[in-house]
Amino acid sequence: MDTLIVGGGLAGVLCALATSRVAPDHVVMVVEQGKRLGGNHRWSWFDSDLDIHGHALLHGAEKSRWDGHELRFPAFGRAMQTGYNSMSSVAFHDWAAGLLQPDRLLLDTTVTQLDEGGVTLADGRRIEAERVIDARGPHAIAGAGAAQGVQVGWQKFAGFEIAVSSHGLVRPIIMDARVNQADGYRFIYTLPLTADRLFIEDTFYSSSPVIDATARREAVWRYAAQFGTPTTEYSREVGVLPIVQSGNPDLFWPAGGGIARAGMAGGFFHHTTGYSLPLAVRNALAFADEVAAGQAPDANWWRDRFLQHWRDQRYFRMLNTMLFRAAVPDERYRVFEHFYRLPEPLVQRFYAGQMTWADQLRVMTGRPPVPVTRAIRALLSEKDHA
């Protein structure tokens, strides 16, 4: 076995697929404890988040796509022209499982121990490999806290796919912040999946990871009523993502080899939006290219990519600090309301994590959305390491 990937989520599976395309003789196996790949998730991304190679990697996967999207805030609304995409974990499984060779995919299989040379399964079997990649999800950061050098806030959400006949919505509402602001910055996210089906998610940027799914379902049903009468619930997703404010990357991922990490387990996500698909795609393509070139990307290779990503995200951690530490909780929406008035190409680069210095300066100009003195105190209180 050349590479063993533990975790059948987005990051691990994309690594396997990308590698099999360019280096078919490189034996990659994916081990997943669930019965399906991808868990219970919905991944979304903007057209501008990926380059031509990234879009090619996802070719063939069933997804919804819209030519634009909307934003709604108390003071203004805006229609954006950037294309938007969304893929369910059901579609992801059907696509990916059909591409992976059957003998290179183990579903419904629990790993009890993993090390640099392989894994031990719950049934006692041992699988040896030249390299092991831990791609088991956000547990590494979600459970980290200050003990591992990461200070976080939380993006928590409850999303529901429901039937709403003749709802009339033709493109997504990425943020509707006209709802009651409680427990931090709150907005509702709506995707028109079909003419009679909506995915509606109640989202919070909060200081607490606790979420009441029952209350959120009731809120979503009330919100959906503006589009028609909601009836059947087809699926739901309730989750919490870390929003990094500051930290020490050497504590989160110490030097010295060890086991490689991919995806959320390796800290590969946008520190402000929580989006992980663009980075999962880029890392998968980079890993595959290394393998095709005859290299052996190990834990140090993955850690170097994490450290570069951590440096690239420093500006976003600063924004998070102002959002969580300087803004009054029920007025946090003003930070985003201020931001989304900026030119659309800048917003595209923000989501892609590729802002220029000029972009960063542009975001900070004009009337500040938080009191300057509170912002300065918040920034000085954090000890962030680049």
ZAKE-290512 format. One record per residue (C-alpha): x, y, z. Coordinates in pm, whole numbers, plus 50000, padded with zeros to 5 digits. Each point is the difference from the previous one (the first is absolute). Last residue first. Example, Ala and Ser with C-alpha at 12.3 -4.5 7.8 and 13.67 -1.06 7.14 Angstrom:
2
+-------+-------+-------+
|  east | north |    up |
+-------+-------+-------+
| 51367 | 49894 | 50714 |
| 49863 | 49656 | 50066 |
+-------+-------+-------+
REM end
This chain:
386
+-------+-------+-------+
|  east | north |    up |
+-------+-------+-------+
| 50238 | 53404 | 51176 |
| 49937 | 49981 | 50373 |
| 49700 | 50170 | 50152 |
| 50002 | 50125 | 50355 |
| 49665 | 50174 | 50040 |
| 49936 | 50283 | 50247 |
| 50155 | 50263 | 49773 |
| 49751 | 49922 | 49725 |
| 49702 | 50028 | 50234 |
| 50122 | 50324 | 50156 |
| 50052 | 50154 | 49657 |
| 49655 | 49892 | 49881 |
| 49834 | 50136 | 50315 |
| 50172 | 50335 | 49949 |
| 49897 | 50013 | 49635 |
| 49631 | 49931 | 50068 |
| 49875 | 49734 | 49755 |
| 49869 | 50034 | 49641 |
| 50279 | 50248 | 49917 |
| 49903 | 50291 | 49774 |
| 50219 | 49982 | 49695 |
| 50313 | 49794 | 49955 |
| 50073 | 49660 | 50159 |
| 49863 | 49789 | 49715 |
| 50196 | 50207 | 49746 |
| 50326 | 49940 | 50187 |
| 49949 | 49626 | 49981 |
| 49913 | 50017 | 49632 |
| 50314 | 50203 | 49926 |
| 50207 | 49739 | 50184 |
| 49846 | 49739 | 49772 |
| 49729 | 49757 | 50106 |
| 50035 | 49636 | 49899 |
| 49792 | 49813 | 50256 |
| 49756 | 49893 | 49727 |
| 49716 | 50158 | 50197 |
| 50187 | 50331 | 50028 |
| 50113 | 49986 | 49637 |
| 49638 | 49982 | 49887 |
| 49903 | 50287 | 50230 |
| 50276 | 50209 | 49844 |
| 49867 | 49917 | 49651 |
| 49650 | 50109 | 50119 |
| 50100 | 50351 | 50098 |
| 49932 | 50089 | 50369 |
| 49652 | 50049 | 50147 |
| 50021 | 49646 | 50135 |
| 50261 | 50097 | 50259 |
| 49797 | 50264 | 50182 |
| 49698 | 49772 | 50037 |
| 50238 | 49726 | 50112 |
| 50140 | 50208 | 50286 |
| 49653 | 50145 | 50071 |
| 49870 | 49648 | 50066 |
| 50202 | 49999 | 50320 |
| 49743 | 50237 | 50149 |
| 49822 | 49746 | 50225 |
| 50335 | 49884 | 50137 |
| 50156 | 50347 | 50058 |
| 50303 | 50004 | 49772 |
| 50354 | 50015 | 50141 |
| 50077 | 49647 | 50120 |
| 49812 | 49766 | 49764 |
| 49999 | 50200 | 49676 |
| 50326 | 50184 | 50070 |
| 50174 | 49670 | 50075 |
| 49849 | 49842 | 49691 |
| 50135 | 50281 | 49781 |
| 50346 | 49943 | 50147 |
| 49966 | 49628 | 49935 |
| 49917 | 50084 | 49637 |
| 50318 | 50205 | 49967 |
| 50208 | 49713 | 50133 |
| 49856 | 49751 | 49752 |
| 50299 | 49987 | 49762 |
| 50231 | 49927 | 50292 |
| 49784 | 49709 | 50114 |
| 49981 | 49873 | 49640 |
| 50378 | 50002 | 49978 |
| 50021 | 49812 | 50330 |
| 49743 | 49744 | 49880 |
| 50188 | 49944 | 49676 |
| 50320 | 49943 | 50194 |
| 49813 | 49757 | 50227 |
| 49882 | 49799 | 49700 |
| 50353 | 49968 | 49863 |
| 50131 | 49914 | 50347 |
| 49738 | 49727 | 50033 |
| 50119 | 49837 | 49677 |
| 49982 | 50083 | 49631 |
| 50200 | 49724 | 49827 |
| 50123 | 50131 | 49665 |
| 49992 | 49816 | 49670 |
| 49861 | 50292 | 49800 |
| 49658 | 49834 | 49992 |
| 50003 | 49985 | 50381 |
| 50081 | 50371 | 50028 |
| 49729 | 50087 | 49744 |
| 49746 | 49794 | 50194 |
| 50080 | 50182 | 50324 |
| 49969 | 50340 | 49829 |
| 49666 | 49905 | 49843 |
| 49862 | 49871 | 50329 |
| 50125 | 50307 | 50186 |
| 49832 | 50236 | 49755 |
| 49669 | 49812 | 50011 |
| 49990 | 49977 | 50379 |
| 50091 | 50368 | 50017 |
| 49707 | 50099 | 49778 |
| 49763 | 49765 | 50188 |
| 50070 | 50123 | 50354 |
| 49775 | 50302 | 50059 |
| 50007 | 50110 | 50366 |
| 49924 | 50357 | 49892 |
| 50255 | 50180 | 50218 |
| 50290 | 49757 | 50042 |
| 49961 | 49845 | 49656 |
| 50075 | 49631 | 50048 |
| 50305 | 49775 | 50004 |
| 50073 | 49966 | 50372 |
| 50141 | 49649 | 49959 |
| 49700 | 49821 | 50143 |
| 49781 | 50228 | 49787 |
| 50145 | 49851 | 49685 |
| 50320 | 49797 | 50009 |
| 50233 | 49888 | 50275 |
| 50328 | 49810 | 49969 |
| 50106 | 49782 | 50292 |
| 50322 | 50066 | 50189 |
| 50282 | 50210 | 49863 |
| 50179 | 50218 | 50250 |
| 49836 | 50339 | 50017 |
| 49695 | 50061 | 50216 |
| 49655 | 50055 | 49845 |
| 49774 | 50202 | 50231 |
| 50290 | 50110 | 50218 |
| 50214 | 50103 | 49704 |
| 49701 | 50179 | 49848 |
| 49976 | 50237 | 50298 |
| 49664 | 50166 | 50023 |
| 49758 | 50269 | 49902 |
| 49639 | 50063 | 49910 |
| 49911 | 49670 | 49833 |
| 49637 | 49935 | 49911 |
| 49934 | 49638 | 50100 |
| 49707 | 49825 | 49830 |
| 49682 | 49869 | 50162 |
| 49739 | 49777 | 49843 |
| 49638 | 49908 | 49941 |
| 49901 | 49859 | 49662 |
| 49644 | 49907 | 49910 |
| 49820 | 49791 | 49742 |
| 49674 | 49959 | 49812 |
| 49766 | 50209 | 50214 |
| 49652 | 50004 | 49845 |
| 49761 | 50295 | 50018 |
| 50103 | 50363 | 49975 |
| 49721 | 50232 | 49880 |
| 50123 | 50272 | 49769 |
| 50302 | 50229 | 49955 |
| 49942 | 50221 | 50308 |
| 49913 | 49682 | 50194 |
| 50361 | 49883 | 49972 |
| 50104 | 50238 | 50280 |
| 49748 | 49854 | 50242 |
| 50110 | 49646 | 49912 |
| 50365 | 50101 | 50042 |
| 49930 | 50142 | 50345 |
| 49819 | 49683 | 50110 |
| 50292 | 49789 | 49876 |
| 50242 | 50225 | 50185 |
| 49810 | 49954 | 50325 |
| 50016 | 49622 | 49961 |
| 50368 | 50004 | 49907 |
| 50102 | 50195 | 50312 |
| 50364 | 50094 | 49944 |
| 50291 | 50011 | 50244 |
| 50337 | 50103 | 49854 |
| 50005 | 50328 | 50197 |
| 50172 | 50326 | 49901 |
| 49775 | 50019 | 49696 |
| 50007 | 50059 | 49627 |
| 49654 | 49857 | 49943 |
| 49828 | 49823 | 49710 |
| 49641 | 49894 | 49928 |
| 50004 | 49789 | 49684 |
| 49732 | 49965 | 49736 |
| 50019 | 49743 | 49717 |
| 49697 | 50050 | 49780 |
| 49786 | 49764 | 49790 |
| 49708 | 50070 | 49768 |
| 50163 | 50149 | 49690 |
| 50324 | 49820 | 50081 |
| 50304 | 50060 | 50222 |
| 49911 | 50361 | 50082 |
| 50278 | 50064 | 50256 |
| 49940 | 50215 | 50306 |
| 50238 | 50130 | 50267 |
| 49866 | 50170 | 50311 |
| 50210 | 50241 | 50202 |
| 50109 | 50046 | 50358 |
| 50294 | 50191 | 50143 |
| 50024 | 49931 | 50372 |
| 49752 | 49809 | 50215 |
| 49707 | 50203 | 49868 |
| 49938 | 50229 | 49704 |
| 49639 | 49965 | 49887 |
| 49991 | 49946 | 49625 |
| 50099 | 50264 | 49747 |
| 50338 | 49831 | 49973 |
| 49912 | 49804 | 49687 |
| 50326 | 49856 | 49875 |
| 50067 | 49774 | 49703 |
| 49655 | 50048 | 49852 |
| 50019 | 49750 | 49718 |
| 49842 | 50038 | 49657 |
| 49656 | 49958 | 49841 |
| 49766 | 50025 | 50298 |
| 49636 | 49959 | 49888 |
| 49895 | 49773 | 50289 |
| 49764 | 49802 | 49779 |
| 49954 | 49727 | 50261 |
| 50225 | 50011 | 50304 |
| 50145 | 49656 | 50078 |
| 50285 | 49999 | 50247 |
| 50375 | 49953 | 50022 |
| 50096 | 50117 | 50346 |
| 50315 | 50167 | 50130 |
| 50110 | 50057 | 50357 |
| 50310 | 50209 | 50051 |
| 50285 | 50089 | 50227 |
| 50295 | 50222 | 49912 |
| 50207 | 50013 | 50313 |
| 50266 | 50213 | 50164 |
| 50353 | 49873 | 50033 |
| 50330 | 50034 | 50181 |
| 50256 | 49742 | 49884 |
| 50318 | 49904 | 50187 |
| 49932 | 49637 | 50065 |
| 49882 | 50046 | 50357 |
| 49832 | 50325 | 49894 |
| 49722 | 49810 | 49829 |
| 50067 | 49674 | 49819 |
| 49677 | 49805 | 49994 |
| 49858 | 50170 | 49693 |
| 50350 | 50020 | 49855 |
| 50097 | 49633 | 49986 |
| 49639 | 49883 | 49980 |
| 49946 | 50187 | 49671 |
| 49994 | 49696 | 49771 |
| 50152 | 49655 | 49979 |
| 50264 | 50069 | 49737 |
| 50299 | 49841 | 50171 |
| 50244 | 49907 | 49723 |
| 50218 | 49688 | 50027 |
| 50314 | 49931 | 49800 |
| 50184 | 49692 | 49879 |
| 49705 | 49789 | 50110 |
| 49920 | 49703 | 50223 |
| 49644 | 49889 | 50072 |
| 49950 | 49808 | 50326 |
| 49688 | 49800 | 50077 |
| 49876 | 49986 | 50357 |
| 49629 | 50033 | 49930 |
| 50008 | 50364 | 50113 |
| 50267 | 50077 | 49742 |
| 50369 | 50070 | 50056 |
| 50163 | 50255 | 49773 |
| 50324 | 50049 | 49808 |
| 50366 | 50089 | 50022 |
| 49988 | 50356 | 50132 |
| 49744 | 49908 | 50263 |
| 49629 | 49937 | 50023 |
| 49794 | 49829 | 50266 |
| 49637 | 49898 | 50040 |
| 49895 | 50044 | 49638 |
| 49634 | 49914 | 49943 |
| 49876 | 49857 | 49671 |
| 49651 | 50062 | 49862 |
| 50160 | 50071 | 49663 |
| 50334 | 49872 | 49872 |
| 50099 | 50132 | 49658 |
| 50301 | 49892 | 49795 |
| 49868 | 49655 | 49908 |
| 49691 | 50158 | 49845 |
| 50204 | 50230 | 49772 |
| 49901 | 50360 | 50060 |
| 49802 | 50170 | 49724 |
| 49648 | 49881 | 50084 |
| 50058 | 50063 | 50369 |
| 50089 | 50360 | 49914 |
| 49686 | 50088 | 49805 |
| 49739 | 49823 | 50213 |
| 50171 | 50116 | 50318 |
| 50017 | 50364 | 49892 |
| 49636 | 49997 | 49888 |
| 49894 | 49877 | 50344 |
| 50241 | 50246 | 50166 |
| 49811 | 50282 | 49832 |
| 50161 | 50234 | 49749 |
| 49961 | 50377 | 49965 |
| 50120 | 50249 | 49740 |
| 49990 | 50378 | 49961 |
| 50072 | 50221 | 49698 |
| 50117 | 50354 | 50067 |
| 49748 | 50260 | 49880 |
| 49905 | 50148 | 50336 |
| 49661 | 50153 | 50082 |
| 50007 | 50235 | 50298 |
| 49780 | 50100 | 50286 |
| 50031 | 50299 | 50231 |
| 49973 | 50140 | 50354 |
| 49857 | 49700 | 50186 |
| 50206 | 49754 | 49796 |
| 49915 | 49772 | 49708 |
| 50251 | 49835 | 49767 |
| 49910 | 49832 | 49671 |
| 50150 | 49740 | 49767 |
| 50111 | 49948 | 49642 |
| 50004 | 49762 | 49704 |
| 49879 | 49706 | 50208 |
| 50139 | 49649 | 50029 |
| 49870 | 49686 | 50168 |
| 50232 | 49703 | 50009 |
| 50043 | 49650 | 49866 |
| 50369 | 49913 | 49979 |
| 50116 | 49940 | 49644 |
| 50277 | 50256 | 50005 |
| 50124 | 50070 | 50351 |
| 50369 | 49965 | 49905 |
| 49939 | 50209 | 49687 |
| 49868 | 50293 | 50206 |
| 50321 | 49994 | 50201 |
| 50214 | 49984 | 49689 |
| 49822 | 50299 | 49846 |
| 50051 | 50210 | 50313 |
| 49776 | 49981 | 50305 |
| 49848 | 50253 | 50241 |
| 49878 | 50224 | 49715 |
| 49708 | 49771 | 49918 |
| 49887 | 50040 | 50360 |
| 49982 | 49706 | 50237 |
| 49759 | 49787 | 50196 |
| 50032 | 49674 | 50189 |
| 49699 | 49832 | 50158 |
| 50063 | 49748 | 50273 |
| 49888 | 49674 | 50154 |
| 50300 | 49766 | 49980 |
| 50203 | 50039 | 49683 |
| 50040 | 49638 | 49902 |
| 49733 | 49754 | 50101 |
| 49963 | 49721 | 50258 |
| 50203 | 50191 | 50252 |
| 50338 | 49903 | 50146 |
| 50191 | 50090 | 49684 |
| 50327 | 49850 | 49878 |
| 50136 | 50131 | 49668 |
| 50273 | 49807 | 49817 |
| 50257 | 50142 | 49758 |
| 50222 | 49778 | 49784 |
| 50220 | 50207 | 49769 |
| 49977 | 49824 | 49664 |
| 49724 | 50236 | 49885 |
| 50223 | 50308 | 50043 |
| 49823 | 50295 | 49834 |
| 49635 | 49902 | 50042 |
| 50044 | 49777 | 50305 |
| 50172 | 50286 | 50181 |
| 49714 | 50244 | 49946 |
| 49745 | 49743 | 50114 |
| 50188 | 49901 | 50316 |
| 50070 | 50359 | 50101 |
| 49636 | 50089 | 49928 |
| 49893 | 49717 | 50231 |
| 50213 | 50124 | 50287 |
| 49895 | 50363 | 49979 |
| 49625 | 49946 | 49950 |
| 49938 | 49738 | 50264 |
| 50093 | 49633 | 49993 |
| 50230 | 50005 | 50301 |
| 50327 | 49815 | 50044 |
| 50203 | 50022 | 49679 |
| 50254 | 49724 | 49937 |
| 50269 | 50075 | 49745 |
| 50242 | 49759 | 49827 |
| 49855 | 49664 | 50104 |
+-------+-------+-------+
REM end
